[in-house]
Amino acid sequence: MRWDSGQLAALATVVTEGSFEAAARALHVTPSAVSQRVRALENAAGTVLVQRTRPTAPTAPGRTLLRLARQVELLGAEAAAELGPVDDAEGTGRPVTVPIAVNADSLATWLVPALSAVDGVCFDVHVADQDRTVELLPAGVVMAAVTSQREPVQGCTSVPLGVTRYRPAAAHAFAERWFPHGPTPEALGTAPMVVFARTDDLQDRWLRIVAREAGTDVPDPPRHHVPSTAEFLAAVRAGMGWGMWGPLPRVGERFSVLEPADDVTWLTEETVDVPLHLQQWRLRSAVLDRVTDALREQARRVLPPVAAHT
């Protein structure tokens, strides 16, 4: 079956922009025209493709056609680039947009320099936990994802990037008050802890290590939730609680968001490493190849490498 490219573009824009009205503004047409195109695509597919919610969301069949729409847009932009400059009312000479999912710590530290090295591409960055970014790939929401999952999801490839390395830390005064005899399981059970989000397992992973080594129950301390990398680190610096400091770069590199670090003290020499992989659609595309190359090169330069057994 042949699908109408204009209708596919309307579907993708409605999902990206979150409403028919916003999609109309992006496409420079009326909301009625967008609605007609999506309805025609739904008639051709024989099913509802978009949930008319705020924001809009694709249905299961809609996700299938959303992936197709993204592929058509990407390959069409590459063909237009090969044909030379385009100057028309449709604006087909505009750069292609590549939606990508990434965890907040990568976005705050190493990702932007990599993306800025890719000319002629606009990026639509979606932020989610590194364990959840991969879910946006089969949904058709993104074309690539920085994820902790090594096993490729269906229709995607997976390559290692490196690890995000964290080390438990606290402000000097906080450590002196709460850990006068070191970070014992008893002290860790009462000292406040800073957590990025409710899905963040980093601090609890280290607590499980401490408990296992001591042969005790896992501590369950009071928690602050601070879902921003810079503000999370600021909360630790301010003495609100201890937290997993990082991500720490490869030796010899630095991340500006971590500077200065002389106002905190390490609670242990141990680190917690989270391997990162880049998963992307299995699609022959020069644009995606350039994005992949830029991300891998930047990650290779600044991130500690993934261990052979991970």
DOKOL-58456 format. One record per residue (C-alpha): residue number from 1; residue in three letters; chain; x, y, z. Coordinates in nm, 2 decimals, decimal comma, always signed. Layout:
BEGIN
+-----+------+-------+--------+--------+--------+
!  nr ! rest ! kette !      x !      y !      z !
+-----+------+-------+--------+--------+--------+
! NUM !  ALA !     A !      X !      Y !      Z !
...
+-----+------+-------+--------+--------+--------+
This chain:
BEGIN
+-----+------+-------+--------+--------+--------+
!  nr ! rest ! kette !      x !      y !      z !
+-----+------+-------+--------+--------+--------+
!   1 !  MET !     A !  +0,00 !  +0,00 !  +0,00 !
!   2 !  ARG !     A !  +0,12 !  +0,35 !  -0,08 !
!   3 !  TRP !     A !  +0,10 !  +0,61 !  +0,19 !
!   4 !  ASP !     A !  +0,06 !  +0,98 !  +0,13 !
!   5 !  SER !     A !  +0,37 !  +1,17 !  +0,23 !
!   6 !  GLY !     A !  +0,18 !  +1,48 !  +0,33 !
!   7 !  GLN !     A !  -0,05 !  +1,28 !  +0,55 !
!   8 !  LEU !     A !  +0,24 !  +1,11 !  +0,71 !
!   9 !  ALA !     A !  +0,41 !  +1,45 !  +0,77 !
!  10 !  ALA !     A !  +0,09 !  +1,57 !  +0,94 !
!  11 !  LEU !     A !  +0,08 !  +1,27 !  +1,17 !
!  12 !  ALA !     A !  +0,44 !  +1,32 !  +1,27 !
!  13 !  THR !     A !  +0,39 !  +1,69 !  +1,33 !
!  14 !  VAL !     A !  +0,08 !  +1,64 !  +1,54 !
!  15 !  VAL !     A !  +0,27 !  +1,40 !  +1,76 !
!  16 !  THR !     A !  +0,58 !  +1,61 !  +1,78 !
!  17 !  GLU !     A !  +0,40 !  +1,94 !  +1,85 !
!  18 !  GLY !     A !  +0,14 !  +1,79 !  +2,09 !
!  19 !  SER !     A !  -0,18 !  +1,93 !  +1,93 !
!  20 !  PHE !     A !  -0,34 !  +1,99 !  +1,60 !
!  21 !  GLU !     A !  -0,33 !  +2,36 !  +1,65 !
!  22 !  ALA !     A !  +0,05 !  +2,36 !  +1,71 !
!  23 !  ALA !     A !  +0,10 !  +2,13 !  +1,42 !
!  24 !  ALA !     A !  -0,09 !  +2,37 !  +1,19 !
!  25 !  ARG !     A !  +0,14 !  +2,65 !  +1,30 !
!  26 !  ALA !     A !  +0,45 !  +2,44 !  +1,23 !
!  27 !  LEU !     A !  +0,32 !  +2,33 !  +0,89 !
!  28 !  HIS !     A !  +0,18 !  +2,68 !  +0,80 !
!  29 !  VAL !     A !  -0,17 !  +2,55 !  +0,73 !
!  30 !  THR !     A !  -0,50 !  +2,56 !  +0,91 !
!  31 !  PRO !     A !  -0,59 !  +2,32 !  +1,19 !
!  32 !  SER !     A !  -0,87 !  +2,20 !  +0,97 !
!  33 !  ALA !     A !  -0,62 !  +2,10 !  +0,70 !
!  34 !  VAL !     A !  -0,41 !  +1,91 !  +0,95 !
!  35 !  SER !     A !  -0,72 !  +1,73 !  +1,08 !
!  36 !  GLN !     A !  -0,83 !  +1,64 !  +0,73 !
!  37 !  ARG !     A !  -0,49 !  +1,49 !  +0,65 !
!  38 !  VAL !     A !  -0,47 !  +1,29 !  +0,96 !
!  39 !  ARG !     A !  -0,83 !  +1,17 !  +0,92 !
!  40 !  ALA !     A !  -0,75 !  +1,07 !  +0,56 !
!  41 !  LEU !     A !  -0,45 !  +0,87 !  +0,68 !
!  42 !  GLU !     A !  -0,67 !  +0,70 !  +0,95 !
!  43 !  ASN !     A !  -0,92 !  +0,61 !  +0,68 !
!  44 !  ALA !     A !  -0,65 !  +0,46 !  +0,47 !
!  45 !  ALA !     A !  -0,51 !  +0,26 !  +0,77 !
!  46 !  GLY !     A !  -0,86 !  +0,16 !  +0,88 !
!  47 !  THR !     A !  -0,79 !  +0,26 !  +1,24 !
!  48 !  VAL !     A !  -0,74 !  +0,55 !  +1,48 !
!  49 !  LEU !     A !  -0,38 !  +0,67 !  +1,47 !
!  50 !  VAL !     A !  -0,38 !  +0,96 !  +1,72 !
!  51 !  GLN !     A !  -0,53 !  +0,99 !  +2,06 !
!  52 !  ARG !     A !  -0,69 !  +1,34 !  +2,08 !
!  53 !  THR !     A !  -0,55 !  +1,41 !  +2,42 !
!  54 !  ARG !     A !  -0,34 !  +1,70 !  +2,56 !
!  55 !  PRO !     A !  -0,07 !  +1,64 !  +2,44 !
!  56 !  THR !     A !  -0,17 !  +1,41 !  +2,15 !
!  57 !  ALA !     A !  -0,02 !  +1,06 !  +2,15 !
!  58 !  PRO !     A !  +0,00 !  +0,79 !  +1,88 !
!  59 !  THR !     A !  -0,20 !  +0,47 !  +1,92 !
!  60 !  ALA !     A !  -0,02 !  +0,14 !  +1,86 !
!  61 !  PRO !     A !  -0,10 !  +0,15 !  +1,48 !
!  62 !  GLY !     A !  -0,01 !  +0,52 !  +1,49 !
!  63 !  ARG !     A !  +0,34 !  +0,44 !  +1,62 !
!  64 !  THR !     A !  +0,40 !  +0,21 !  +1,32 !
!  65 !  LEU !     A !  +0,31 !  +0,49 !  +1,08 !
!  66 !  LEU !     A !  +0,50 !  +0,74 !  +1,29 !
!  67 !  ARG !     A !  +0,82 !  +0,55 !  +1,24 !
!  68 !  LEU !     A !  +0,74 !  +0,54 !  +0,86 !
!  69 !  ALA !     A !  +0,68 !  +0,92 !  +0,87 !
!  70 !  ARG !     A !  +1,02 !  +0,98 !  +1,04 !
!  71 !  GLN !     A !  +1,20 !  +0,76 !  +0,78 !
!  72 !  VAL !     A !  +1,03 !  +0,93 !  +0,49 !
!  73 !  GLU !     A !  +1,12 !  +1,27 !  +0,62 !
!  74 !  LEU !     A !  +1,48 !  +1,17 !  +0,68 !
!  75 !  LEU !     A !  +1,54 !  +1,00 !  +0,35 !
!  76 !  GLY !     A !  +1,35 !  +1,28 !  +0,16 !
!  77 !  ALA !     A !  +1,58 !  +1,54 !  +0,32 !
!  78 !  GLU !     A !  +1,89 !  +1,35 !  +0,22 !
!  79 !  ALA !     A !  +1,76 !  +1,32 !  -0,14 !
!  80 !  ALA !     A !  +1,69 !  +1,69 !  -0,14 !
!  81 !  ALA !     A !  +2,04 !  +1,77 !  -0,01 !
!  82 !  GLU !     A !  +2,20 !  +1,55 !  -0,29 !
!  83 !  LEU !     A !  +1,99 !  +1,73 !  -0,55 !
!  84 !  GLY !     A !  +2,12 !  +2,07 !  -0,44 !
!  85 !  PRO !     A !  +1,97 !  +2,39 !  -0,29 !
!  86 !  VAL !     A !  +1,59 !  +2,41 !  -0,29 !
!  87 !  ASP !     A !  +1,40 !  +2,74 !  -0,29 !
!  88 !  ASP !     A !  +1,03 !  +2,68 !  -0,29 !
!  89 !  ALA !     A !  +0,72 !  +2,76 !  -0,10 !
!  90 !  GLU !     A !  +0,71 !  +2,43 !  +0,08 !
!  91 !  GLY !     A !  +1,05 !  +2,49 !  +0,24 !
!  92 !  THR !     A !  +1,18 !  +2,15 !  +0,15 !
!  93 !  GLY !     A !  +1,53 !  +2,28 !  +0,17 !
!  94 !  ARG !     A !  +1,50 !  +2,31 !  +0,55 !
!  95 !  PRO !     A !  +1,74 !  +2,08 !  +0,75 !
!  96 !  VAL !     A !  +1,60 !  +1,75 !  +0,87 !
!  97 !  THR !     A !  +1,50 !  +1,71 !  +1,24 !
!  98 !  VAL !     A !  +1,64 !  +1,41 !  +1,42 !
!  99 !  PRO !     A !  +1,46 !  +1,33 !  +1,75 !
! 100 !  ILE !     A !  +1,69 !  +1,17 !  +2,00 !
! 101 !  ALA !     A !  +1,64 !  +1,05 !  +2,36 !
! 102 !  VAL !     A !  +1,90 !  +1,09 !  +2,63 !
! 103 !  ASN !     A !  +1,94 !  +1,09 !  +3,00 !
! 104 !  ALA !     A !  +1,98 !  +1,42 !  +3,18 !
! 105 !  ASP !     A !  +2,33 !  +1,37 !  +3,30 !
! 106 !  SER !     A !  +2,46 !  +1,30 !  +2,95 !
! 107 !  LEU !     A !  +2,27 !  +1,61 !  +2,82 !
! 108 !  ALA !     A !  +2,43 !  +1,82 !  +3,10 !
! 109 !  THR !     A !  +2,79 !  +1,70 !  +3,04 !
! 110 !  TRP !     A !  +2,90 !  +1,56 !  +2,71 !
! 111 !  LEU !     A !  +2,61 !  +1,54 !  +2,46 !
! 112 !  VAL !     A !  +2,57 !  +1,90 !  +2,34 !
! 113 !  PRO !     A !  +2,93 !  +1,93 !  +2,20 !
! 114 !  ALA !     A !  +2,87 !  +1,61 !  +2,00 !
! 115 !  LEU !     A !  +2,54 !  +1,74 !  +1,86 !
! 116 !  SER !     A !  +2,68 !  +2,08 !  +1,77 !
! 117 !  ALA !     A !  +2,94 !  +1,91 !  +1,55 !
! 118 !  VAL !     A !  +2,67 !  +1,78 !  +1,32 !
! 119 !  ASP !     A !  +2,60 !  +2,05 !  +1,06 !
! 120 !  GLY !     A !  +2,27 !  +2,07 !  +0,87 !
! 121 !  VAL !     A !  +2,06 !  +1,88 !  +1,13 !
! 122 !  CYS !     A !  +1,81 !  +2,01 !  +1,39 !
! 123 !  PHE !     A !  +1,77 !  +1,80 !  +1,70 !
! 124 !  ASP !     A !  +1,45 !  +1,73 !  +1,91 !
! 125 !  VAL !     A !  +1,60 !  +1,61 !  +2,24 !
! 126 !  HIS !     A !  +1,38 !  +1,40 !  +2,47 !
! 127 !  VAL !     A !  +1,50 !  +1,36 !  +2,83 !
! 128 !  ALA !     A !  +1,43 !  +1,04 !  +3,02 !
! 129 !  ASP !     A !  +1,61 !  +0,80 !  +3,26 !
! 130 !  GLN !     A !  +1,88 !  +0,60 !  +3,09 !
! 131 !  ASP !     A !  +1,68 !  +0,29 !  +3,16 !
! 132 !  ARG !     A !  +1,37 !  +0,43 !  +2,99 !
! 133 !  THR !     A !  +1,50 !  +0,62 !  +2,68 !
! 134 !  VAL !     A !  +1,50 !  +0,30 !  +2,48 !
! 135 !  GLU !     A !  +1,12 !  +0,28 !  +2,51 !
! 136 !  LEU !     A !  +1,09 !  +0,58 !  +2,28 !
! 137 !  LEU !     A !  +1,25 !  +0,39 !  +1,99 !
! 138 !  PRO !     A !  +0,98 !  +0,13 !  +1,90 !
! 139 !  ALA !     A !  +0,72 !  +0,40 !  +1,97 !
! 140 !  GLY !     A !  +0,86 !  +0,60 !  +1,68 !
! 141 !  VAL !     A !  +0,91 !  +0,91 !  +1,90 !
! 142 !  VAL !     A !  +1,29 !  +0,91 !  +1,85 !
! 143 !  MET !     A !  +1,53 !  +0,77 !  +1,59 !
! 144 !  ALA !     A !  +1,82 !  +0,72 !  +1,84 !
! 145 !  ALA !     A !  +1,86 !  +0,68 !  +2,21 !
! 146 !  VAL !     A !  +2,14 !  +0,70 !  +2,46 !
! 147 !  THR !     A !  +2,05 !  +0,41 !  +2,69 !
! 148 !  SER !     A !  +2,18 !  +0,17 !  +2,95 !
! 149 !  GLN !     A !  +2,03 !  -0,12 !  +2,76 !
! 150 !  ARG !     A !  +2,29 !  -0,31 !  +2,55 !
! 151 !  GLU !     A !  +2,05 !  -0,56 !  +2,38 !
! 152 !  PRO !     A !  +1,91 !  -0,38 !  +2,07 !
! 153 !  VAL !     A !  +1,53 !  -0,34 !  +2,06 !
! 154 !  GLN !     A !  +1,36 !  -0,47 !  +1,74 !
! 155 !  GLY !     A !  +1,46 !  -0,28 !  +1,43 !
! 156 !  CYS !     A !  +1,76 !  -0,11 !  +1,60 !
! 157 !  THR !     A !  +2,13 !  -0,14 !  +1,63 !
! 158 !  SER !     A !  +2,33 !  -0,09 !  +1,95 !
! 159 !  VAL !     A !  +2,69 !  +0,03 !  +2,00 !
! 160 !  PRO !     A !  +2,88 !  +0,09 !  +2,33 !
! 161 !  LEU !     A !  +2,95 !  +0,45 !  +2,42 !
! 162 !  GLY !     A !  +3,13 !  +0,43 !  +2,75 !
! 163 !  VAL !     A !  +3,02 !  +0,45 !  +3,12 !
! 164 !  THR !     A !  +2,88 !  +0,73 !  +3,34 !
! 165 !  ARG !     A !  +3,08 !  +0,70 !  +3,66 !
! 166 !  TYR !     A !  +2,95 !  +0,82 !  +3,99 !
! 167 !  ARG !     A !  +3,11 !  +0,83 !  +4,34 !
! 168 !  PRO !     A !  +2,92 !  +0,90 !  +4,67 !
! 169 !  ALA !     A !  +3,00 !  +1,25 !  +4,80 !
! 170 !  ALA !     A !  +2,88 !  +1,51 !  +5,05 !
! 171 !  ALA !     A !  +2,96 !  +1,86 !  +5,16 !
! 172 !  HIS !     A !  +3,24 !  +1,87 !  +5,42 !
! 173 !  ALA !     A !  +3,02 !  +2,00 !  +5,70 !
! 174 !  PHE !     A !  +2,75 !  +1,74 !  +5,62 !
! 175 !  ALA !     A !  +3,00 !  +1,45 !  +5,63 !
! 176 !  GLU !     A !  +3,14 !  +1,57 !  +5,96 !
! 177 !  ARG !     A !  +2,79 !  +1,59 !  +6,11 !
! 178 !  TRP !     A !  +2,64 !  +1,27 !  +5,98 !
! 179 !  PHE !     A !  +2,94 !  +1,04 !  +5,92 !
! 180 !  PRO !     A !  +3,18 !  +1,11 !  +6,21 !
! 181 !  HIS !     A !  +3,28 !  +0,74 !  +6,20 !
! 182 !  GLY !     A !  +3,24 !  +0,70 !  +5,83 !
! 183 !  PRO !     A !  +2,94 !  +0,60 !  +5,61 !
! 184 !  THR !     A !  +2,83 !  +0,31 !  +5,82 !
! 185 !  PRO !     A !  +2,50 !  +0,14 !  +5,74 !
! 186 !  GLU !     A !  +2,36 !  +0,29 !  +6,06 !
! 187 !  ALA !     A !  +2,46 !  +0,64 !  +5,97 !
! 188 !  LEU !     A !  +2,34 !  +0,60 !  +5,61 !
! 189 !  GLY !     A !  +2,00 !  +0,50 !  +5,74 !
! 190 !  THR !     A !  +1,95 !  +0,84 !  +5,90 !
! 191 !  ALA !     A !  +2,15 !  +1,08 !  +5,69 !
! 192 !  PRO !     A !  +1,94 !  +1,26 !  +5,43 !
! 193 !  MET !     A !  +2,01 !  +1,16 !  +5,07 !
! 194 !  VAL !     A !  +1,97 !  +1,35 !  +4,75 !
! 195 !  VAL !     A !  +1,80 !  +1,16 !  +4,46 !
! 196 !  PHE !     A !  +1,76 !  +1,28 !  +4,11 !
! 197 !  ALA !     A !  +1,41 !  +1,13 !  +4,06 !
! 198 !  ARG !     A !  +1,20 !  +0,85 !  +4,19 !
! 199 !  THR !     A !  +1,32 !  +0,63 !  +3,91 !
! 200 !  ASP !     A !  +1,69 !  +0,71 !  +4,00 !
! 201 !  ASP !     A !  +1,85 !  +0,39 !  +4,15 !
! 202 !  LEU !     A !  +2,21 !  +0,51 !  +4,17 !
! 203 !  GLN !     A !  +2,21 !  +0,59 !  +4,54 !
! 204 !  ASP !     A !  +2,02 !  +0,27 !  +4,63 !
! 205 !  ARG !     A !  +2,27 !  +0,07 !  +4,43 !
! 206 !  TRP !     A !  +2,55 !  +0,19 !  +4,64 !
! 207 !  LEU !     A !  +2,35 !  +0,14 !  +4,96 !
! 208 !  ARG !     A !  +2,29 !  -0,22 !  +4,86 !
! 209 !  ILE !     A !  +2,67 !  -0,26 !  +4,81 !
! 210 !  VAL !     A !  +2,73 !  -0,12 !  +5,16 !
! 211 !  ALA !     A !  +2,47 !  -0,34 !  +5,32 !
! 212 !  ARG !     A !  +2,60 !  -0,65 !  +5,14 !
! 213 !  GLU !     A !  +2,95 !  -0,59 !  +5,25 !
! 214 !  ALA !     A !  +2,84 !  -0,53 !  +5,61 !
! 215 !  GLY !     A !  +2,59 !  -0,81 !  +5,62 !
! 216 !  THR !     A !  +2,31 !  -0,58 !  +5,72 !
! 217 !  ASP !     A !  +1,97 !  -0,47 !  +5,59 !
! 218 !  VAL !     A !  +1,97 !  -0,20 !  +5,32 !
! 219 !  PRO !     A !  +1,95 !  +0,15 !  +5,47 !
! 220 !  ASP !     A !  +1,64 !  +0,35 !  +5,39 !
! 221 !  PRO !     A !  +1,73 !  +0,72 !  +5,45 !
! 222 !  PRO !     A !  +1,51 !  +1,03 !  +5,41 !
! 223 !  ARG !     A !  +1,53 !  +1,16 !  +5,06 !
! 224 !  HIS !     A !  +1,53 !  +1,49 !  +4,87 !
! 225 !  HIS !     A !  +1,42 !  +1,46 !  +4,50 !
! 226 !  VAL !     A !  +1,60 !  +1,71 !  +4,28 !
! 227 !  PRO !     A !  +1,54 !  +1,63 !  +3,91 !
! 228 !  SER !     A !  +1,81 !  +1,85 !  +3,75 !
! 229 !  THR !     A !  +2,17 !  +1,76 !  +3,71 !
! 230 !  ALA !     A !  +2,31 !  +2,11 !  +3,80 !
! 231 !  GLU !     A !  +2,06 !  +2,16 !  +4,09 !
! 232 !  PHE !     A !  +2,12 !  +1,80 !  +4,22 !
! 233 !  LEU !     A !  +2,49 !  +1,88 !  +4,25 !
! 234 !  ALA !     A !  +2,41 !  +2,21 !  +4,40 !
! 235 !  ALA !     A !  +2,20 !  +2,04 !  +4,66 !
! 236 !  VAL !     A !  +2,49 !  +1,81 !  +4,76 !
! 237 !  ARG !     A !  +2,72 !  +2,11 !  +4,77 !
! 238 !  ALA !     A !  +2,48 !  +2,30 !  +5,00 !
! 239 !  GLY !     A !  +2,47 !  +2,01 !  +5,25 !
! 240 !  MET !     A !  +2,11 !  +1,90 !  +5,19 !
! 241 !  GLY !     A !  +2,22 !  +1,54 !  +5,17 !
! 242 !  TRP !     A !  +2,48 !  +1,31 !  +5,03 !
! 243 !  GLY !     A !  +2,45 !  +1,18 !  +4,67 !
! 244 !  MET !     A !  +2,62 !  +1,01 !  +4,38 !
! 245 !  TRP !     A !  +2,85 !  +1,27 !  +4,24 !
! 246 !  GLY !     A !  +2,90 !  +1,27 !  +3,86 !
! 247 !  PRO !     A !  +2,91 !  +1,16 !  +3,60 !
! 248 !  LEU !     A !  +3,29 !  +1,17 !  +3,63 !
! 249 !  PRO !     A !  +3,48 !  +1,20 !  +3,30 !
! 250 !  ARG !     A !  +3,77 !  +1,00 !  +3,17 !
! 251 !  VAL !     A !  +4,10 !  +1,09 !  +3,34 !
! 252 !  GLY !     A !  +4,24 !  +1,42 !  +3,19 !
! 253 !  GLU !     A !  +3,89 !  +1,55 !  +3,09 !
! 254 !  ARG !     A !  +3,65 !  +1,77 !  +3,28 !
! 255 !  PHE !     A !  +3,28 !  +1,85 !  +3,28 !
! 256 !  SER !     A !  +3,21 !  +2,22 !  +3,36 !
! 257 !  VAL !     A !  +2,89 !  +2,13 !  +3,55 !
! 258 !  LEU !     A !  +3,10 !  +1,95 !  +3,81 !
! 259 !  GLU !     A !  +3,34 !  +2,24 !  +3,88 !
! 260 !  PRO !     A !  +3,45 !  +2,32 !  +4,14 !
! 261 !  ALA !     A !  +3,45 !  +2,00 !  +4,33 !
! 262 !  ASP !     A !  +3,68 !  +2,10 !  +4,62 !
! 263 !  ASP !     A !  +3,38 !  +2,18 !  +4,83 !
! 264 !  VAL !     A !  +3,27 !  +1,82 !  +4,86 !
! 265 !  THR !     A !  +3,43 !  +1,51 !  +5,01 !
! 266 !  TRP !     A !  +3,42 !  +1,15 !  +4,89 !
! 267 !  LEU !     A !  +3,25 !  +0,90 !  +5,12 !
! 268 !  THR !     A !  +3,44 !  +0,61 !  +4,97 !
! 269 !  GLU !     A !  +3,69 !  +0,52 !  +4,70 !
! 270 !  GLU !     A !  +3,42 !  +0,29 !  +4,53 !
! 271 !  THR !     A !  +3,24 !  +0,41 !  +4,22 !
! 272 !  VAL !     A !  +2,92 !  +0,30 !  +4,05 !
! 273 !  ASP !     A !  +2,94 !  +0,27 !  +3,68 !
! 274 !  VAL !     A !  +2,64 !  +0,28 !  +3,44 !
! 275 !  PRO !     A !  +2,73 !  +0,16 !  +3,09 !
! 276 !  LEU !     A !  +2,58 !  +0,36 !  +2,81 !
! 277 !  HIS !     A !  +2,50 !  +0,24 !  +2,46 !
! 278 !  LEU !     A !  +2,36 !  +0,42 !  +2,15 !
! 279 !  GLN !     A !  +2,07 !  +0,25 !  +1,99 !
! 280 !  GLN !     A !  +1,93 !  +0,38 !  +1,66 !
! 281 !  TRP !     A !  +1,69 !  +0,27 !  +1,39 !
! 282 !  ARG !     A !  +1,84 !  +0,02 !  +1,15 !
! 283 !  LEU !     A !  +1,81 !  +0,25 !  +0,85 !
! 284 !  ARG !     A !  +2,06 !  +0,33 !  +0,58 !
! 285 !  SER !     A !  +2,09 !  +0,70 !  +0,63 !
! 286 !  ALA !     A !  +2,39 !  +0,94 !  +0,59 !
! 287 !  VAL !     A !  +2,24 !  +1,17 !  +0,85 !
! 288 !  LEU !     A !  +2,20 !  +0,91 !  +1,12 !
! 289 !  ASP !     A !  +2,55 !  +0,78 !  +1,04 !
! 290 !  ARG !     A !  +2,69 !  +1,13 !  +1,10 !
! 291 !  VAL !     A !  +2,49 !  +1,16 !  +1,43 !
! 292 !  THR !     A !  +2,62 !  +0,82 !  +1,54 !
! 293 !  ASP !     A !  +2,98 !  +0,91 !  +1,45 !
! 294 !  ALA !     A !  +2,97 !  +1,24 !  +1,64 !
! 295 !  LEU !     A !  +2,82 !  +1,08 !  +1,95 !
! 296 !  ARG !     A !  +3,06 !  +0,79 !  +1,95 !
! 297 !  GLU !     A !  +3,36 !  +1,02 !  +1,90 !
! 298 !  GLN !     A !  +3,27 !  +1,25 !  +2,18 !
! 299 !  ALA !     A !  +3,18 !  +0,97 !  +2,41 !
! 300 !  ARG !     A !  +3,51 !  +0,79 !  +2,33 !
! 301 !  ARG !     A !  +3,70 !  +1,11 !  +2,42 !
! 302 !  VAL !     A !  +3,54 !  +1,20 !  +2,75 !
! 303 !  LEU !     A !  +3,37 !  +0,89 !  +2,90 !
! 304 !  PRO !     A !  +3,55 !  +0,60 !  +3,07 !
! 305 !  PRO !     A !  +3,52 !  +0,29 !  +2,85 !
! 306 !  VAL !     A !  +3,27 !  +0,02 !  +2,89 !
! 307 !  ALA !     A !  +3,43 !  -0,29 !  +3,05 !
! 308 !  ALA !     A !  +3,46 !  -0,59 !  +2,83 !
! 309 !  HIS !     A !  +3,22 !  -0,80 !  +3,05 !
! 310 !  THR !     A !  +2,93 !  -0,54 !  +3,04 !
+-----+------+-------+--------+--------+--------+
